[in-house]
Amino acid sequence: MMSGVVEESDDVTMFCASCGIAAVDAVKLKKCTACYLVRYCSVKCQKQHRPKHKKECKKRAAELRDE
């Protein structure tokens, strides 16, 4: 599963977790507000990826609440 972040040395390139588009000047990626683990380029991509992301998201959100 795509996490939305690829680390390359000191440079971090972010991608939409659903469609894979890279964050560039014309595309601003928005973080999942529950878990902060993935990013999306649009609401459409977020909704499309939600079934794949839901389980991981709920687990991470619970961890964040416990901190």
All heavy atoms as TSV, in Angstrom:
chain	resi	resn	atom	element	x	y	z
A	1	MET	N	N	0.835	-1.181	0.000
A	1	MET	CA	C	0.000	0.000	0.000
A	1	MET	C	C	0.877	1.241	0.000
A	1	MET	O	O	1.886	1.295	0.672
A	1	MET	CB	C	-0.901	-0.012	1.233
A	1	MET	CG	C	-1.827	1.170	1.269
A	1	MET	SD	S	-3.080	0.963	2.514
A	1	MET	CE	C	-2.485	2.074	3.734
A	2	MET	N	N	0.478	2.240	-0.740
A	2	MET	CA	C	1.212	3.492	-0.798
A	2	MET	C	C	0.989	4.272	0.480
A	2	MET	O	O	-0.122	4.455	0.925
A	2	MET	CB	C	0.674	4.335	-1.957
A	2	MET	CG	C	1.609	4.498	-3.059
A	2	MET	SD	S	0.892	5.697	-4.185
A	2	MET	CE	C	0.991	4.745	-5.647
A	3	SER	N	N	2.081	4.763	1.080
A	3	SER	CA	C	1.921	5.530	2.306
A	3	SER	C	C	1.756	7.007	2.040
A	3	SER	O	O	1.316	7.752	2.897
A	3	SER	CB	C	3.127	5.320	3.223
A	3	SER	OG	O	4.267	5.953	2.671
A	4	GLY	N	N	2.147	7.466	0.871
A	4	GLY	CA	C	2.027	8.879	0.570
A	4	GLY	C	C	3.324	9.632	0.755
A	4	GLY	O	O	3.404	10.798	0.439
A	5	VAL	N	N	4.369	8.958	1.282
A	5	VAL	CA	C	5.652	9.611	1.476
A	5	VAL	C	C	6.765	8.666	1.055
A	5	VAL	O	O	6.785	7.504	1.432
A	5	VAL	CB	C	5.872	10.006	2.957
A	5	VAL	CG1	C	7.235	10.615	3.161
A	5	VAL	CG2	C	4.793	10.953	3.416
A	6	VAL	N	N	7.697	9.174	0.258
A	6	VAL	CA	C	8.868	8.418	-0.151
A	6	VAL	C	C	10.083	9.221	0.261
A	6	VAL	O	O	10.200	10.388	-0.085
A	6	VAL	CB	C	8.890	8.184	-1.678
A	6	VAL	CG1	C	10.182	7.502	-2.085
A	6	VAL	CG2	C	7.698	7.366	-2.102
A	7	GLU	N	N	10.984	8.609	1.034
A	7	GLU	CA	C	12.175	9.329	1.463
A	7	GLU	C	C	13.324	9.024	0.523
A	7	GLU	O	O	13.635	7.887	0.238
A	7	GLU	CB	C	12.544	8.938	2.892
A	7	GLU	CG	C	11.527	9.407	3.904
A	7	GLU	CD	C	11.949	9.149	5.327
A	7	GLU	OE1	O	13.156	9.266	5.611
A	7	GLU	OE2	O	11.084	8.835	6.138
A	8	GLU	N	N	13.940	10.081	0.038
A	8	GLU	CA	C	15.112	9.962	-0.827
A	8	GLU	C	C	16.193	10.846	-0.247
A	8	GLU	O	O	16.156	12.053	-0.397
A	8	GLU	CB	C	14.771	10.405	-2.252
A	8	GLU	CG	C	13.710	9.556	-2.910
A	8	GLU	CD	C	13.232	10.140	-4.220
A	8	GLU	OE1	O	13.597	11.288	-4.546
A	8	GLU	OE2	O	12.503	9.444	-4.927
A	9	SER	N	N	17.181	10.269	0.454
A	9	SER	CA	C	18.234	10.982	1.165
A	9	SER	C	C	17.612	12.056	2.048
A	9	SER	O	O	16.761	11.769	2.860
A	9	SER	CB	C	19.276	11.535	0.183
A	9	SER	OG	O	18.680	12.486	-0.677
A	10	ASP	N	N	18.004	13.319	1.878
A	10	ASP	CA	C	17.460	14.393	2.700
A	10	ASP	C	C	16.165	14.950	2.126
A	10	ASP	O	O	15.459	15.696	2.779
A	10	ASP	CB	C	18.474	15.534	2.834
A	10	ASP	CG	C	19.662	15.110	3.677
A	10	ASP	OD1	O	19.518	14.155	4.464
A	10	ASP	OD2	O	20.724	15.733	3.551
A	11	ASP	N	N	15.851	14.605	0.893
A	11	ASP	CA	C	14.670	15.130	0.218
A	11	ASP	C	C	13.490	14.200	0.461
A	11	ASP	O	O	13.589	12.998	0.296
A	11	ASP	CB	C	14.952	15.236	-1.283
A	11	ASP	CG	C	13.788	15.830	-2.050
A	11	ASP	OD1	O	13.110	16.713	-1.507
A	11	ASP	OD2	O	13.561	15.399	-3.191
A	12	VAL	N	N	12.363	14.774	0.872
A	12	VAL	CA	C	11.150	13.976	1.067
A	12	VAL	C	C	10.150	14.394	0.005
A	12	VAL	O	O	9.758	15.541	-0.077
A	12	VAL	CB	C	10.558	14.184	2.478
A	12	VAL	CG1	C	9.253	13.435	2.612
A	12	VAL	CG2	C	11.528	13.751	3.540
A	13	THR	N	N	9.761	13.423	-0.840
A	13	THR	CA	C	8.785	13.681	-1.885
A	13	THR	C	C	7.478	13.044	-1.470
A	13	THR	O	O	7.442	11.870	-1.130
A	13	THR	CB	C	9.251	13.081	-3.227
A	13	THR	OG1	O	10.552	13.579	-3.508
A	13	THR	CG2	C	8.301	13.453	-4.337
A	14	MET	N	N	6.404	13.806	-1.491
A	14	MET	CA	C	5.106	13.302	-1.072
A	14	MET	C	C	4.228	13.024	-2.286
A	14	MET	O	O	4.317	13.724	-3.293
A	14	MET	CB	C	4.432	14.295	-0.148
A	14	MET	CG	C	5.121	14.370	1.181
A	14	MET	SD	S	4.459	15.661	2.208
A	14	MET	CE	C	5.514	17.014	1.703
A	15	PHE	N	N	3.406	11.988	-2.154
A	15	PHE	CA	C	2.515	11.552	-3.219
A	15	PHE	C	C	1.115	11.373	-2.666
A	15	PHE	O	O	0.937	11.043	-1.506
A	15	PHE	CB	C	2.970	10.200	-3.784
A	15	PHE	CG	C	4.315	10.233	-4.424
A	15	PHE	CD1	C	5.457	9.988	-3.680
A	15	PHE	CD2	C	4.441	10.510	-5.765
A	15	PHE	CE1	C	6.704	10.021	-4.266
A	15	PHE	CE2	C	5.678	10.542	-6.363
A	15	PHE	CZ	C	6.824	10.303	-5.611
A	16	CYS	N	N	0.129	11.539	-3.530
A	16	CYS	CA	C	-1.257	11.224	-3.180
A	16	CYS	C	C	-1.339	9.714	-2.952
A	16	CYS	O	O	-0.861	8.928	-3.779
A	16	CYS	CB	C	-2.192	11.644	-4.307
A	16	CYS	SG	S	-3.906	11.155	-4.033
A	17	ALA	N	N	-1.906	9.302	-1.833
A	17	ALA	CA	C	-1.997	7.885	-1.500
A	17	ALA	C	C	-2.919	7.124	-2.445
A	17	ALA	O	O	-2.824	5.911	-2.567
A	17	ALA	CB	C	-2.475	7.714	-0.065
A	18	SER	N	N	-3.805	7.822	-3.124
A	18	SER	CA	C	-4.746	7.174	-4.016
A	18	SER	C	C	-4.238	7.105	-5.455
A	18	SER	O	O	-4.110	6.028	-6.019
A	18	SER	CB	C	-6.091	7.893	-3.969
A	18	SER	OG	O	-7.032	7.246	-4.788
A	19	CYS	N	N	-3.928	8.260	-6.036
A	19	CYS	CA	C	-3.568	8.280	-7.461
A	19	CYS	C	C	-2.064	8.353	-7.716
A	19	CYS	O	O	-1.610	8.120	-8.831
A	19	CYS	CB	C	-4.261	9.434	-8.175
A	19	CYS	SG	S	-3.639	11.070	-7.724
A	20	GLY	N	N	-1.285	8.706	-6.690
A	20	GLY	CA	C	0.162	8.720	-6.829
A	20	GLY	C	C	0.755	10.004	-7.372
A	20	GLY	O	O	1.961	10.087	-7.576
A	21	ILE	N	N	-0.056	11.041	-7.585
A	21	ILE	CA	C	0.470	12.300	-8.109
A	21	ILE	C	C	1.394	12.926	-7.062
A	21	ILE	O	O	1.116	12.895	-5.872
A	21	ILE	CB	C	-0.672	13.265	-8.511
A	21	ILE	CG1	C	-0.129	14.409	-9.333
A	21	ILE	CG2	C	-1.422	13.766	-7.310
A	21	ILE	CD1	C	-1.210	15.250	-9.996
A	22	ALA	N	N	2.513	13.457	-7.518
A	22	ALA	CA	C	3.490	14.062	-6.613
A	22	ALA	C	C	3.072	15.471	-6.230
A	22	ALA	O	O	2.417	16.174	-6.992
A	22	ALA	CB	C	4.860	14.094	-7.276
A	23	ALA	N	N	3.493	15.875	-5.046
A	23	ALA	CA	C	3.239	17.237	-4.590
A	23	ALA	C	C	4.182	18.175	-5.334
A	23	ALA	O	O	5.393	18.036	-5.261
A	23	ALA	CB	C	3.473	17.341	-3.091
A	24	VAL	N	N	3.617	19.091	-6.076
A	24	VAL	CA	C	4.374	20.121	-6.782
A	24	VAL	C	C	3.651	21.446	-6.554
A	24	VAL	O	O	2.620	21.486	-5.895
A	24	VAL	CB	C	4.486	19.815	-8.297
A	24	VAL	CG1	C	5.366	18.604	-8.539
A	24	VAL	CG2	C	3.126	19.600	-8.923
A	25	ASP	N	N	4.176	22.526	-7.106
A	25	ASP	CA	C	3.561	23.841	-6.900
A	25	ASP	C	C	2.081	23.861	-7.248
A	25	ASP	O	O	1.283	24.483	-6.570
A	25	ASP	CB	C	4.291	24.903	-7.718
A	25	ASP	CG	C	5.694	25.151	-7.188
A	25	ASP	OD1	O	5.942	24.820	-6.010
A	25	ASP	OD2	O	6.528	25.669	-7.943
A	26	ALA	N	N	1.699	23.181	-8.317
A	26	ALA	CA	C	0.306	23.198	-8.778
A	26	ALA	C	C	-0.591	22.234	-7.981
A	26	ALA	O	O	-1.801	22.342	-8.036
A	26	ALA	CB	C	0.240	22.838	-10.254
A	27	VAL	N	N	0.007	21.292	-7.244
A	27	VAL	CA	C	-0.773	20.298	-6.505
A	27	VAL	C	C	-0.402	20.371	-5.028
A	27	VAL	O	O	0.722	20.081	-4.644
A	27	VAL	CB	C	-0.491	18.856	-7.026
A	27	VAL	CG1	C	-1.278	17.839	-6.216
A	27	VAL	CG2	C	-0.819	18.752	-8.496
A	28	LYS	N	N	-1.349	20.772	-4.210
A	28	LYS	CA	C	-1.128	20.823	-2.765
A	28	LYS	C	C	-1.817	19.618	-2.140
A	28	LYS	O	O	-3.026	19.444	-2.280
A	28	LYS	CB	C	-1.699	22.109	-2.187
A	28	LYS	CG	C	-1.551	22.202	-0.685
A	28	LYS	CD	C	-1.364	23.624	-0.251
A	28	LYS	CE	C	-1.385	23.760	1.260
A	28	LYS	NZ	N	-0.254	23.202	1.932
A	29	LEU	N	N	-1.032	18.777	-1.496
A	29	LEU	CA	C	-1.590	17.585	-0.870
A	29	LEU	C	C	-2.073	17.906	0.535
A	29	LEU	O	O	-1.437	18.661	1.266
A	29	LEU	CB	C	-0.535	16.477	-0.814
A	29	LEU	CG	C	0.003	16.011	-2.156
A	29	LEU	CD1	C	1.055	14.940	-1.947
A	29	LEU	CD2	C	-1.103	15.493	-3.055
A	30	LYS	N	N	-3.197	17.319	0.896
A	30	LYS	CA	C	-3.781	17.516	2.216
A	30	LYS	C	C	-3.649	16.235	3.020
A	30	LYS	O	O	-3.877	15.147	2.507
A	30	LYS	CB	C	-5.249	17.920	2.077
A	30	LYS	CG	C	-5.424	19.269	1.432
A	30	LYS	CD	C	-6.659	19.267	0.537
A	30	LYS	CE	C	-6.712	20.488	-0.332
A	30	LYS	NZ	N	-5.997	20.320	-1.597
A	31	LYS	N	N	-3.281	16.358	4.298
A	31	LYS	CA	C	-3.102	15.204	5.178
A	31	LYS	C	C	-4.431	14.645	5.645
A	31	LYS	O	O	-5.402	15.390	5.805
A	31	LYS	CB	C	-2.335	15.610	6.436
A	31	LYS	CG	C	-0.926	16.011	6.238
A	31	LYS	CD	C	-0.339	16.396	7.576
A	31	LYS	CE	C	0.985	17.100	7.404
A	31	LYS	NZ	N	1.490	17.602	8.679
A	32	CYS	N	N	-4.449	13.351	5.899
A	32	CYS	CA	C	-5.589	12.740	6.580
A	32	CYS	C	C	-5.618	13.356	7.974
A	32	CYS	O	O	-4.621	13.299	8.704
A	32	CYS	CB	C	-5.402	11.226	6.673
A	32	CYS	SG	S	-6.644	10.411	7.692
A	33	THR	N	N	-6.723	13.959	8.351
A	33	THR	CA	C	-6.788	14.676	9.622
A	33	THR	C	C	-6.969	13.765	10.834
A	33	THR	O	O	-6.865	14.227	11.963
A	33	THR	CB	C	-7.915	15.725	9.605
A	33	THR	OG1	O	-9.143	15.079	9.325
A	33	THR	CG2	C	-7.633	16.799	8.577
A	34	ALA	N	N	-7.193	12.492	10.612
A	34	ALA	CA	C	-7.334	11.560	11.726
A	34	ALA	C	C	-5.988	10.941	12.121
A	34	ALA	O	O	-5.655	10.868	13.292
A	34	ALA	CB	C	-8.321	10.460	11.381
A	35	CYS	N	N	-5.205	10.525	11.130
A	35	CYS	CA	C	-3.967	9.801	11.438
A	35	CYS	C	C	-2.697	10.531	11.009
A	35	CYS	O	O	-1.612	10.215	11.480
A	35	CYS	CB	C	-3.987	8.426	10.788
A	35	CYS	SG	S	-3.829	8.470	8.983
A	36	TYR	N	N	-2.813	11.455	10.093
A	36	TYR	CA	C	-1.680	12.229	9.573
A	36	TYR	C	C	-0.639	11.379	8.833
A	36	TYR	O	O	0.466	11.837	8.592
A	36	TYR	CB	C	-0.976	13.016	10.692
A	36	TYR	CG	C	-1.911	13.917	11.444
A	36	TYR	CD1	C	-2.350	13.583	12.717
A	36	TYR	CD2	C	-2.375	15.083	10.868
A	36	TYR	CE1	C	-3.222	14.398	13.413
A	36	TYR	CE2	C	-3.255	15.915	11.550
A	36	TYR	CZ	C	-3.669	15.572	12.816
A	36	TYR	OH	O	-4.532	16.383	13.495
A	37	LEU	N	N	-0.986	10.154	8.454
A	37	LEU	CA	C	-0.030	9.264	7.793
A	37	LEU	C	C	-0.034	9.373	6.276
A	37	LEU	O	O	0.986	9.103	5.647
A	37	LEU	CB	C	-0.312	7.799	8.168
A	37	LEU	CG	C	-0.017	7.410	9.605
A	37	LEU	CD1	C	-0.424	5.962	9.843
A	37	LEU	CD2	C	1.449	7.612	9.931
A	38	VAL	N	N	-1.159	9.722	5.696
A	38	VAL	CA	C	-1.257	9.764	4.239
A	38	VAL	C	C	-1.719	11.137	3.783
A	38	VAL	O	O	-2.257	11.919	4.573
A	38	VAL	CB	C	-2.205	8.675	3.682
A	38	VAL	CG1	C	-1.688	7.284	3.987
A	38	VAL	CG2	C	-3.606	8.849	4.220
A	39	ARG	N	N	-1.519	11.403	2.499
A	39	ARG	CA	C	-1.923	12.680	1.911
A	39	ARG	C	C	-2.723	12.421	0.650
A	39	ARG	O	O	-2.542	11.393	0.000
A	39	ARG	CB	C	-0.698	13.518	1.590
A	39	ARG	CG	C	0.076	13.894	2.842
A	39	ARG	CD	C	1.371	14.601	2.492
A	39	ARG	NE	N	2.160	14.829	3.673
A	39	ARG	CZ	C	2.235	15.994	4.309
A	39	ARG	NH1	N	1.590	17.029	3.848
A	39	ARG	NH2	N	2.966	16.125	5.378
A	40	TYR	N	N	-3.590	13.379	0.332
A	40	TYR	CA	C	-4.455	13.253	-0.833
A	40	TYR	C	C	-4.456	14.555	-1.623
A	40	TYR	O	O	-4.366	15.640	-1.051
A	40	TYR	CB	C	-5.894	12.929	-0.413
A	40	TYR	CG	C	-6.003	11.630	0.339
A	40	TYR	CD1	C	-6.143	11.607	1.710
A	40	TYR	CD2	C	-5.947	10.421	-0.341
A	40	TYR	CE1	C	-6.229	10.410	2.410
A	40	TYR	CE2	C	-6.030	9.219	0.339
A	40	TYR	CZ	C	-6.170	9.216	1.709
A	40	TYR	OH	O	-6.249	8.027	2.379
A	41	CYS	N	N	-4.612	14.429	-2.950
A	41	CYS	CA	C	-4.660	15.612	-3.806
A	41	CYS	C	C	-6.066	16.167	-3.927
A	41	CYS	O	O	-6.248	17.322	-4.296
A	41	CYS	CB	C	-4.090	15.298	-5.192
A	41	CYS	SG	S	-5.062	14.104	-6.125
A	42	SER	N	N	-7.078	15.356	-3.600
A	42	SER	CA	C	-8.466	15.808	-3.730
A	42	SER	C	C	-9.380	14.990	-2.823
A	42	SER	O	O	-9.004	13.916	-2.345
A	42	SER	CB	C	-8.937	15.643	-5.178
A	42	SER	OG	O	-9.006	14.265	-5.507
A	43	VAL	N	N	-10.567	15.512	-2.617
A	43	VAL	CA	C	-11.580	14.794	-1.842
A	43	VAL	C	C	-11.949	13.501	-2.571
A	43	VAL	O	O	-12.165	12.457	-1.945
A	43	VAL	CB	C	-12.820	15.678	-1.610
A	43	VAL	CG1	C	-13.945	14.887	-0.972
A	43	VAL	CG2	C	-12.457	16.876	-0.753
A	44	LYS	N	N	-11.992	13.555	-3.903
A	44	LYS	CA	C	-12.315	12.367	-4.698
A	44	LYS	C	C	-11.314	11.242	-4.403
A	44	LYS	O	O	-11.709	10.096	-4.169
A	44	LYS	CB	C	-12.283	12.719	-6.187
A	44	LYS	CG	C	-12.574	11.549	-7.091
A	44	LYS	CD	C	-12.471	11.951	-8.552
A	44	LYS	CE	C	-12.597	10.744	-9.452
A	44	LYS	NZ	N	-12.343	11.071	-10.849
A	45	CYS	N	N	-10.023	11.569	-4.397
A	45	CYS	CA	C	-9.003	10.554	-4.105
A	45	CYS	C	C	-9.123	10.049	-2.669
A	45	CYS	O	O	-8.959	8.865	-2.406
A	45	CYS	CB	C	-7.604	11.115	-4.359
A	45	CYS	SG	S	-7.115	11.049	-6.090
A	46	GLN	N	N	-9.414	10.950	-1.742
A	46	GLN	CA	C	-9.571	10.554	-0.348
A	46	GLN	C	C	-10.718	9.550	-0.197
A	46	GLN	O	O	-10.574	8.521	0.455
A	46	GLN	CB	C	-9.819	11.771	0.527
A	46	GLN	CG	C	-9.926	11.441	2.000
A	46	GLN	CD	C	-10.205	12.660	2.848
A	46	GLN	OE1	O	-10.545	13.724	2.335
A	46	GLN	NE2	N	-10.061	12.516	4.138
A	47	LYS	N	N	-11.848	9.841	-0.816
A	47	LYS	CA	C	-13.007	8.943	-0.735
A	47	LYS	C	C	-12.735	7.610	-1.420
A	47	LYS	O	O	-13.151	6.554	-0.937
A	47	LYS	CB	C	-14.231	9.611	-1.342
A	47	LYS	CG	C	-14.786	10.719	-0.466
A	47	LYS	CD	C	-15.990	11.369	-1.089
A	47	LYS	CE	C	-16.534	12.468	-0.188
A	47	LYS	NZ	N	-17.711	13.127	-0.751
A	48	GLN	N	N	-12.017	7.650	-2.531
A	48	GLN	CA	C	-11.702	6.429	-3.273
A	48	GLN	C	C	-10.750	5.535	-2.475
A	48	GLN	O	O	-10.869	4.313	-2.501
A	48	GLN	CB	C	-11.073	6.806	-4.608
A	48	GLN	CG	C	-10.797	5.656	-5.515
A	48	GLN	CD	C	-10.241	6.107	-6.861
A	48	GLN	OE1	O	-9.796	7.251	-7.020
A	48	GLN	NE2	N	-10.258	5.233	-7.826
A	49	HIS	N	N	-9.827	6.118	-1.740
A	49	HIS	CA	C	-8.812	5.362	-0.997
A	49	HIS	C	C	-9.294	4.948	0.391
A	49	HIS	O	O	-8.711	4.061	1.015
A	49	HIS	CB	C	-7.546	6.227	-0.881
A	49	HIS	CG	C	-6.375	5.502	-0.338
A	49	HIS	ND1	N	-5.874	5.760	0.913
A	49	HIS	CD2	C	-5.602	4.525	-0.871
A	49	HIS	CE1	C	-4.832	4.976	1.128
A	49	HIS	NE2	N	-4.646	4.211	0.069
A	50	ARG	N	N	-10.356	5.545	0.875
A	50	ARG	CA	C	-10.838	5.319	2.244
A	50	ARG	C	C	-11.015	3.844	2.618
A	50	ARG	O	O	-10.575	3.437	3.695
A	50	ARG	CB	C	-12.146	6.084	2.473
A	50	ARG	CG	C	-12.709	5.942	3.869
A	50	ARG	CD	C	-11.873	6.650	4.882
A	50	ARG	NE	N	-12.472	6.485	6.216
A	50	ARG	CZ	C	-11.777	6.502	7.320
A	50	ARG	NH1	N	-10.488	6.708	7.303
A	50	ARG	NH2	N	-12.370	6.332	8.472
A	51	PRO	N	N	-11.625	3.007	1.786
A	51	PRO	CA	C	-11.781	1.599	2.195
A	51	PRO	C	C	-10.438	0.904	2.464
A	51	PRO	O	O	-10.340	0.079	3.369
A	51	PRO	CB	C	-12.488	0.950	1.005
A	51	PRO	CG	C	-13.206	2.079	0.341
A	51	PRO	CD	C	-12.324	3.277	0.526
A	52	LYS	N	N	-9.405	1.261	1.724
A	52	LYS	CA	C	-8.081	0.655	1.928
A	52	LYS	C	C	-7.395	1.235	3.166
A	52	LYS	O	O	-6.610	0.568	3.825
A	52	LYS	CB	C	-7.192	0.908	0.707
A	52	LYS	CG	C	-7.706	0.284	-0.562
A	52	LYS	CD	C	-6.848	0.685	-1.732
A	52	LYS	CE	C	-7.521	0.299	-3.028
A	52	LYS	NZ	N	-6.920	0.939	-4.176
A	53	HIS	N	N	-7.660	2.489	3.455
A	53	HIS	CA	C	-6.962	3.213	4.508
A	53	HIS	C	C	-7.650	3.132	5.870
A	53	HIS	O	O	-7.011	3.315	6.904
A	53	HIS	CB	C	-6.846	4.692	4.078
A	53	HIS	CG	C	-6.245	5.590	5.103
A	53	HIS	ND1	N	-4.959	5.443	5.573
A	53	HIS	CD2	C	-6.766	6.663	5.756
A	53	HIS	CE1	C	-4.713	6.379	6.473
A	53	HIS	NE2	N	-5.789	7.132	6.599
A	54	LYS	N	N	-8.913	2.829	5.900
A	54	LYS	CA	C	-9.739	2.935	7.097
A	54	LYS	C	C	-9.171	2.179	8.310
A	54	LYS	O	O	-9.067	2.743	9.400
A	54	LYS	CB	C	-11.154	2.441	6.788
A	54	LYS	CG	C	-12.136	2.666	7.893
A	54	LYS	CD	C	-13.527	2.257	7.438
A	54	LYS	CE	C	-14.547	2.472	8.518
A	54	LYS	NZ	N	-15.883	2.092	8.068
A	55	LYS	N	N	-8.780	0.931	8.137
A	55	LYS	CA	C	-8.309	0.119	9.259
A	55	LYS	C	C	-7.015	0.696	9.848
A	55	LYS	O	O	-6.898	0.866	11.062
A	55	LYS	CB	C	-8.098	-1.330	8.801
A	55	LYS	CG	C	-7.781	-2.280	9.913
A	55	LYS	CD	C	-7.717	-3.703	9.397
A	55	LYS	CE	C	-7.455	-4.679	10.515
A	55	LYS	NZ	N	-7.439	-6.061	10.043
A	56	GLU	N	N	-6.066	1.009	8.993
A	56	GLU	CA	C	-4.797	1.583	9.432
A	56	GLU	C	C	-5.019	2.946	10.099
A	56	GLU	O	O	-4.398	3.279	11.102
A	56	GLU	CB	C	-3.858	1.736	8.231
A	56	GLU	CG	C	-2.536	2.377	8.547
A	56	GLU	CD	C	-1.691	2.611	7.297
A	56	GLU	OE1	O	-2.074	2.164	6.201
A	56	GLU	OE2	O	-0.652	3.260	7.430
A	57	CYS	N	N	-5.922	3.717	9.535
A	57	CYS	CA	C	-6.226	5.048	10.038
A	57	CYS	C	C	-6.795	4.986	11.457
A	57	CYS	O	O	-6.357	5.713	12.344
A	57	CYS	CB	C	-7.206	5.748	9.101
A	57	CYS	SG	S	-7.624	7.430	9.600
A	58	LYS	N	N	-7.757	4.125	11.670
A	58	LYS	CA	C	-8.371	4.009	12.992
A	58	LYS	C	C	-7.350	3.574	14.036
A	58	LYS	O	O	-7.352	4.075	15.162
A	58	LYS	CB	C	-9.549	3.033	12.955
A	58	LYS	CG	C	-10.764	3.608	12.287
A	58	LYS	CD	C	-11.944	2.679	12.402
A	58	LYS	CE	C	-13.146	3.362	11.797
A	58	LYS	NZ	N	-14.390	2.870	12.353
A	59	LYS	N	N	-6.459	2.659	13.670
A	59	LYS	CA	C	-5.429	2.190	14.588
A	59	LYS	C	C	-4.490	3.335	14.965
A	59	LYS	O	O	-4.204	3.553	16.141
A	59	LYS	CB	C	-4.632	1.052	13.946
A	59	LYS	CG	C	-3.558	0.481	14.816
A	59	LYS	CD	C	-2.820	-0.641	14.123
A	59	LYS	CE	C	-1.673	-1.130	14.979
A	59	LYS	NZ	N	-0.852	-2.115	14.277
A	60	ARG	N	N	-4.026	4.081	13.977
A	60	ARG	CA	C	-3.096	5.193	14.227
A	60	ARG	C	C	-3.783	6.320	14.997
A	60	ARG	O	O	-3.202	6.915	15.904
A	60	ARG	CB	C	-2.541	5.713	12.895
A	60	ARG	CG	C	-1.674	6.925	13.035
A	60	ARG	CD	C	-0.400	6.641	13.787
A	60	ARG	NE	N	0.372	7.883	13.829
A	60	ARG	CZ	C	1.212	8.203	14.769
A	60	ARG	NH1	N	1.456	7.365	15.749
A	60	ARG	NH2	N	1.858	9.337	14.726
A	61	ALA	N	N	-5.023	6.623	14.673
A	61	ALA	CA	C	-5.766	7.662	15.375
A	61	ALA	C	C	-5.913	7.313	16.852
A	61	ALA	O	O	-5.776	8.177	17.730
A	61	ALA	CB	C	-7.120	7.882	14.733
A	62	ALA	N	N	-6.159	6.047	17.160
A	62	ALA	CA	C	-6.268	5.591	18.547
A	62	ALA	C	C	-4.928	5.746	19.268
A	62	ALA	O	O	-4.880	6.169	20.426
A	62	ALA	CB	C	-6.734	4.137	18.598
A	63	GLU	N	N	-3.834	5.431	18.576
A	63	GLU	CA	C	-2.493	5.598	19.158
A	63	GLU	C	C	-2.232	7.076	19.473
A	63	GLU	O	O	-1.675	7.390	20.527
A	63	GLU	CB	C	-1.423	5.087	18.206
A	63	GLU	CG	C	-1.400	3.593	18.045
A	63	GLU	CD	C	-0.470	3.133	16.930
A	63	GLU	OE1	O	0.169	3.988	16.262
A	63	GLU	OE2	O	-0.381	1.919	16.704
A	64	LEU	N	N	-2.631	7.958	18.569
A	64	LEU	CA	C	-2.419	9.383	18.791
A	64	LEU	C	C	-3.239	9.888	19.982
A	64	LEU	O	O	-2.771	10.734	20.745
A	64	LEU	CB	C	-2.767	10.176	17.544
A	64	LEU	CG	C	-1.812	10.007	16.363
A	64	LEU	CD1	C	-2.371	10.702	15.129
A	64	LEU	CD2	C	-0.435	10.540	16.703
A	65	ARG	N	N	-4.452	9.378	20.145
A	65	ARG	CA	C	-5.284	9.796	21.274
A	65	ARG	C	C	-4.696	9.332	22.595
A	65	ARG	O	O	-4.843	9.988	23.622
A	65	ARG	CB	C	-6.706	9.233	21.116
A	65	ARG	CG	C	-7.557	10.005	20.158
A	65	ARG	CD	C	-9.019	9.598	20.261
A	65	ARG	NE	N	-9.233	8.175	20.086
A	65	ARG	CZ	C	-9.511	7.580	18.930
A	65	ARG	NH1	N	-9.573	8.283	17.834
A	65	ARG	NH2	N	-9.700	6.281	18.865
A	66	ASP	N	N	-4.024	8.161	22.588
A	66	ASP	CA	C	-3.458	7.604	23.825
A	66	ASP	C	C	-2.189	8.314	24.272
A	66	ASP	O	O	-1.767	8.166	25.412
A	66	ASP	CB	C	-3.164	6.107	23.646
A	66	ASP	CG	C	-4.439	5.286	23.540
A	66	ASP	OD1	O	-5.507	5.790	23.952
A	66	ASP	OD2	O	-4.359	4.147	23.054
A	67	GLU	N	N	-1.564	9.064	23.391
A	67	GLU	CA	C	-0.300	9.742	23.731
A	67	GLU	C	C	-0.496	10.884	24.666
A	67	GLU	O	O	-1.361	11.563	24.836
A	67	GLU	CB	C	0.418	10.218	22.480
A	67	GLU	CG	C	0.956	9.088	21.679
A	67	GLU	CD	C	1.674	9.549	20.403
A	67	GLU	OE1	O	1.666	10.748	20.098
A	67	GLU	OE2	O	2.238	8.694	19.737
